[in-house]
Amino acid sequence: MKEWNEFLSELEHELGSEMVQKWIPKLIRFDAANVYLEAEDSFQVSWFEEHVRPKLKGFVNVNHRPIKVHLAAEKKAKEKKDEQLLSFNPDPLDPEMSLDHFIPSEKNRIAYQLLKEPIQFNPIYIYGPKGAGKTHLLMGAALHLQKMGKRVFFVRAEKFTEHVVQAIRLGQMQFFRKIYRDIDALIIDDIHIFSKKAATQEEFFHTFNTLHTQGRPILIGANCAPSQLQEVEARLISRFEWGISLEVGKSDGAAIIRKKAQLWKLALSDDLVLWLTEKFPNDPVLALQALLLRSKGASISIQIAERVLKDLLEKAAENALTFEKIVKGVAAHYGITSEDILGKSQMRSVAQPRQIAMYYCREKLKLPFQKIGELFGRDHSTVMSSIKQIQKGVDEKTIDPIEFAVQ
């Protein structure tokens, strides 16, 4: 079919002939308005739907009528139970989250450099707070390995858990294991979600062992170090520590905004970049994306941004971290009450959480020492001394960081 062959030629020019030959399903039959393809396995199906299907918009015949592309798995995989295999698909990758598009900071530069090179450690465990770029790094690594022709399975821990539950319920553990173990690399994000999930941990333990024994890379993302995972089996934590654990931190929000604006060919003033990072510190890229879609190509000023992003500004204000939320979060973390933290008790079980709450008011809210003193009923010098003491504990890792529900 002339149109299909021309489409493949364009695809080879864009992706390379090796990628097209390896991943494009074989042509079974065609007519003037239909192309029928047959995939070898679920990997081909997933890859085609993610990377090729979006490019078929505008695919027409000589009469300018749309050509529909049908994709099916091989007949041997079409038995009733085997159809369920197609539900065990990886999470989609965002092409913009490549390593080339990543903005490294001092706290994530080592992880960034390590993932750009051939995998030397197994596993690689990356941890840090929300917004530190863990998902971008892991997706970037997945895209990098895919370009090398590797069969990469990127999945969030929540999806892995859903797959385990589905496989158990349908009696398809054999199929599940084939999908997760017949791959070149496994990349799993948010592993801390495995907390208290015994069946998930059991299955991941054996999946990990199989892949590791075969020398196949395992990349993991989490919000804390392996030793700080809660309700996760010790044997899993031990394996997470076999390779290398790397802590990452947030990159410069303004630099990320400028990079995205460059990719999207969007001209932004310095004032607007600063406004976006200040108003949307948790996810300025999401705000930029909404701004781009809603402004419809207009010249964007801060006034226009305030108008078209009114709903997001209101939501950001509702979700903003406050003094009250810090006190409540620290109190819950240490099993005391907010009244204890704001009270006069000098017992260590209360005094240290109070100092930690002061530290977060300075670190997260950027409040001046005098204002913090007023909020906690302490003098300026006491606040400075408390924050200095907690900062030392954080630096020496003798004090565990606290993840607030809203950051």
Secondary structure as GFF3:
##gff-version 3
##sequence-region A 1 407
A	DSSP	alpha_helix	2	15	.	.	.	ID=ss1
A	DSSP	alpha_helix	17	23	.	.	.	ID=ss2
A	DSSP	beta_strand	26	31	.	.	.	ID=ss3
A	DSSP	beta_strand	34	39	.	.	.	ID=ss4
A	DSSP	alpha_helix	42	47	.	.	.	ID=ss5
A	DSSP	pi_helix	48	52	.	.	.	ID=ss6
A	DSSP	three_ten_helix	53	56	.	.	.	ID=ss7
A	DSSP	beta_strand	68	73	.	.	.	ID=ss8
A	DSSP	three_ten_helix	75	77	.	.	.	ID=ss9
A	DSSP	three_ten_helix	82	87	.	.	.	ID=ss10
A	DSSP	three_ten_helix	99	101	.	.	.	ID=ss11
A	DSSP	alpha_helix	109	116	.	.	.	ID=ss12
A	DSSP	beta_strand	124	127	.	.	.	ID=ss13
A	DSSP	alpha_helix	134	147	.	.	.	ID=ss14
A	DSSP	beta_strand	152	156	.	.	.	ID=ss15
A	DSSP	alpha_helix	157	170	.	.	.	ID=ss16
A	DSSP	alpha_helix	173	181	.	.	.	ID=ss17
A	DSSP	beta_strand	185	189	.	.	.	ID=ss18
A	DSSP	three_ten_helix	191	194	.	.	.	ID=ss19
A	DSSP	alpha_helix	198	213	.	.	.	ID=ss20
A	DSSP	beta_strand	218	222	.	.	.	ID=ss21
A	DSSP	three_ten_helix	226	228	.	.	.	ID=ss22
A	DSSP	alpha_helix	234	240	.	.	.	ID=ss23
A	DSSP	beta_strand	244	247	.	.	.	ID=ss24
A	DSSP	alpha_helix	253	263	.	.	.	ID=ss25
A	DSSP	alpha_helix	270	279	.	.	.	ID=ss26
A	DSSP	alpha_helix	284	295	.	.	.	ID=ss27
A	DSSP	alpha_helix	302	308	.	.	.	ID=ss28
A	DSSP	alpha_helix	310	319	.	.	.	ID=ss29
A	DSSP	alpha_helix	323	334	.	.	.	ID=ss30
A	DSSP	alpha_helix	338	342	.	.	.	ID=ss31
A	DSSP	alpha_helix	348	363	.	.	.	ID=ss32
A	DSSP	alpha_helix	369	376	.	.	.	ID=ss33
A	DSSP	alpha_helix	380	395	.	.	.	ID=ss34
###
